[in-house]
Amino acid sequence: MNAVDLASTFAIPFVLIIGGGLMWKKTPKKNYLFGWRTSIAMKSEDNFKFANKYGGRAMFVLGIGELTATFVFILIDIYSK
């Protein structure tokens, strides 16, 4: 597995971890450009903040899980040869 393969394999988990962490810890103010913009979340500032914190935490946890699984599968691939 070369460097490009490794970088592309780890890119998605890192994006989920970084993006989720930012949404979770630094919740943006209600806007129409970025953030968790569902119809219910856009009804009030409180709903928007709750949706972004909950969604950010979920993305962060899923990113950690995906990073762990990716690391395990790469180790399996390396040691199975």
WOURZI-V838296 format. One record per residue. N is the residue number from 1. RES is the residue in one letter. SS is DSSP state (alpha for helix, beta for strand, coil for the rest). PHI is phi as a letter, one per 40 degrees, with the letter a starting at -180 (NA if undefined). OMEGA is omega in radians with two decimals (999 if undefined). Layout:
BEGIN
<<N/RES/SS/PHI/OMEGA> <N/RES/SS/PHI/OMEGA>>
END
This chain:
BEGIN
<<1/M/coil/NA/-3.09> <2/N/coil/c/-3.04> <3/A/alpha/c/3.14> <4/V/alpha/c/3.09> <5/D/alpha/c/3.13> <6/L/alpha/c/-3.13> <7/A/alpha/c/-3.14> <8/S/alpha/c/3.12> <9/T/alpha/c/-3.11> <10/F/alpha/c/-3.07> <11/A/alpha/c/-3.08> <12/I/alpha/c/3.09> <13/P/alpha/d/3.14> <14/F/alpha/c/3.08> <15/V/alpha/c/3.10> <16/L/alpha/c/-3.12> <17/I/alpha/c/-3.11> <18/I/alpha/c/3.13> <19/G/alpha/c/3.11> <20/G/alpha/c/3.11> <21/G/alpha/c/3.11> <22/L/alpha/c/3.12> <23/M/alpha/c/-3.09> <24/W/alpha/c/-3.04> <25/K/alpha/c/-3.12> <26/K/coil/b/-3.09> <27/T/coil/c/-3.14> <28/P/coil/c/3.03> <29/K/coil/c/-3.10> <30/K/coil/d/-3.13> <31/N/coil/a/-3.12> <32/Y/coil/b/-3.11> <33/L/coil/b/-3.09> <34/F/coil/a/-3.09> <35/G/coil/h/-3.14> <36/W/coil/c/-2.98> <37/R/coil/b/3.03> <38/T/coil/c/-3.11> <39/S/coil/c/3.12> <40/I/coil/c/-3.13> <41/A/alpha/c/-3.09> <42/M/alpha/c/-3.10> <43/K/alpha/c/3.12> <44/S/coil/a/3.13> <45/E/alpha/c/3.13> <46/D/alpha/c/3.10> <47/N/alpha/c/-3.13> <48/F/alpha/c/3.13> <49/K/alpha/c/3.13> <50/F/alpha/c/-3.12> <51/A/alpha/c/-3.13> <52/N/alpha/c/3.10> <53/K/alpha/c/-3.13> <54/Y/alpha/c/3.12> <55/G/alpha/c/3.10> <56/G/alpha/c/3.11> <57/R/alpha/c/3.12> <58/A/alpha/c/3.11> <59/M/alpha/c/3.14> <60/F/alpha/c/-3.13> <61/V/alpha/c/3.11> <62/L/alpha/c/3.09> <63/G/alpha/c/3.09> <64/I/alpha/c/3.11> <65/G/alpha/c/3.13> <66/E/alpha/c/3.09> <67/L/alpha/c/3.11> <68/T/alpha/c/3.14> <69/A/alpha/c/3.11> <70/T/alpha/c/3.13> <71/F/alpha/c/3.14> <72/V/alpha/c/-3.12> <73/F/alpha/c/3.08> <74/I/alpha/c/3.08> <75/L/alpha/c/3.09> <76/I/alpha/c/3.14> <77/D/alpha/c/-3.14> <78/I/alpha/c/-3.04> <79/Y/alpha/c/3.10> <80/S/coil/c/-3.12> <81/K/coil/c/999>>
END
